[in-house]
Amino acid sequence: MHRREYPAWTSSSEIARTPSHPSGDVGKTSRHPFARSTLDARVQGAAEKEAEPATRKSWHAQLLNGNFRVLPIFLFLSVLFVIVTAVGGYRWSVVLFFSAAFVSIAALRTAKGPFGGGPAADVTRILARVTLAYVIASAIAFVKSPQDAGLLLVTAGLVAPVSVFSLGASHALESAVRRRAPKERVLVVGAGHIARQVVDTIATHSEYGLEVVGAVDDDPLLDASGLGTEIVGRLEDLPSIVSSQRVHVIVVAFPRPPAGSIIVALRTAMASGVKTWVVPRLFELGHSRGGGDHLWGLPMMQLQEPARGRPEWMVKRSLDIILAGVALLVLAPLMGLISVLIYLTLGRPVLHRQQRMGVDNIPFTLLKFRSMRDEKERVEISDRAGSTSRSTRLGQVLRRTSLDELPQLLNIVRGEMSLVGPRPERPHFVELFEEALPDYGTRHRLPGGLTGWAQIHGLCGDTSIEDRVAFDNYYIEHWSLGQDLKIMLRTIRTLVRKFRVEATQRKAEAKASRAEERRLKARAAHLLAGTKISEAHQRRAQATVTELRAETDEERAKADELRADAGKLEARAEELEDDAGELTGQATKIEAEALELGAEATELTTELEKEADELKQEIEQGPEPF
């Protein structure tokens, strides 16, 4: 059987990037479209239903999970807000400060579970959030109402200790509940020496409130007597064992599974709400971003819960509805104007409807403004990034400015998409990409988005599918509200910079065109001046001949007229030379301006590329806590 050794268990991003099946199975799919993805979805759904009993936890289990740790902070801060308002009166700056504090603390990810680093690990984070809220409120108050600076400082001085006290009270309550609550049931993944250390430690130290119900491994190094607990199955049985044994905690301790099997099993088990901890490999050398989590000296690292299973996901969905709804109201006149222009240039239909693959491999109809003459959907590879041969001028503008994506706000309101997430793809391409990239189907764990982590790195259109899959899975594994906010802000900044680049480039091109026009006029003036000088020379020659042959006063007068005409022509030639010189100077000046605009556009483009490189370095360094 194919085996693969895992070099390190350092973060959940490694799970997202590990192939979900042995390499020898790549490309082996059913001939029927969507057969594999649909089958995977049904299998995972069935496993999640089997694991549902594990999610029905008592109130003390929910408390010990740490999800409600910030509720006492909100309670105490609410009381403090009422007191401050009653004493100092209603001040909008104080309301702003408390609102910023509530939002920043709500986004805080405190240490959870029995191996958490304790209150000390969260105190600095709480204080950092309070400081951030104070800085934001003070900066705005300094402009609007400087007289509130003293009140804000006093309020922040009260909020900080109250928040720390509330957090300490929450931890104390958890400790008391942990000592009296039924023990949480632990399943160990692995059957080697590290797994035996985990089993022995949990059995010896009852203060963790845990009990081991068994271990799973496809290639156990130790038997049940040497391990200290029963080996209850293989890795593929993990979801069903979690359900039947009512497991609350999974500890991954150096298993030796076939490649990819542990990834699928852990993802299915984690979808049922089970907390998953990992003993990182090479822990003897230490970790640069350790959080102090340990099991009696054995370093532990908690894998993030699936995004849709966290309380913050409801906030994300609420923000999607609110922001998309407001955007639809604000942009309604623009969308109406675009609809009218499309109707006048292309006729009906105004909207282009296209099947895309959504969350859990469920297709939905994506809406876009129509930008091509041929409404019939095509699936050729050449059309994947958009064919400019069939696009109208209006369509090209809509595509270049991304205004053709505005109707997708309706998809967001209906719940088929989100503001931020992996870009949804057409079912035909999903089938093709899944055959080549085994991790492609894992993008469908979250709804598709209007923008995403891959898009702000420039991975859109006709770009590397493999890179997009890596970035999308990274986003899914490390999802947070703060990350969504960062992506939206960077999307706006990137769009603004792209518009600036395009506008600057268009100005530079217009300047260059004007300079060329001036140079052409100057050349024409030079040529015309040369013609006038030639005519003047001819007139002088005629005048000389006429004067030599002149016998009467009339003939002499005619010679004088020819000389006068020659003088006028010479004067006109001088004027034309002056005009040509002036036009040449204007052309030189305009060309200099065009060069400056070109340099500015190049600088903006370089900044965009530099920012993309910095974001890629963030991927390599790992996620930063928000």
Secondary structure, 3 states (H helix, E strand, C coil): CCCCCCCCCCCHHHHHHCCCCCHHHCCCCCCCCCHHHHHHHHHHHHHHHHCHHHHCCCHHHHHHCCCCCCHHHHHHHHHHHHHHHHHHCCCHHHHHHHHHHHHHHHCCCCCCCCCCCCCHHHHHHHHHHHHHHHHHHHHHHHHHCHHHHHHHHHHHHHHHHHHHHHHHHHHHHHHHHHHHCCCEEEEEECCCHHHHHHHHHHHHCHHHCEEEEEEECCCCCCCHHHHCCCEEECHHHHHHHHHHCCCCEEEECCCCCCCCHHHHHHHHHHCCCCEEEECCCCHHHCCCCCCCCEECCEECEECCCCHHHCCHHHHHHHHHHHHHHHHHHHCHHHHHHHHHHHHHHHCCCCEEEEEEECHHHCEEEEEEECCECCCCCCCCHHHCCCCCCCECHHHHHHHHHCHHHCCHHHHHHCCCEEEECCCCCCHHHHHHHHHHCCCHHHHHHCCEEEECCCHHHCCCCCCCHHHHHHHHHHHHHCCCHHHHHHHHHHHHHHHHHHHHHHHHHHHHHHHHHHHHHHHHHHHHHHHHHHHHHHHHHHHHHHHHHHHHHCCCHHHHHHHHHHHHHHHHHHHHHHHHHHHHHHHHHHHHHHHHHHHHHHHHHHHHHHHHHHHHHHHHHHHHHCCCCC
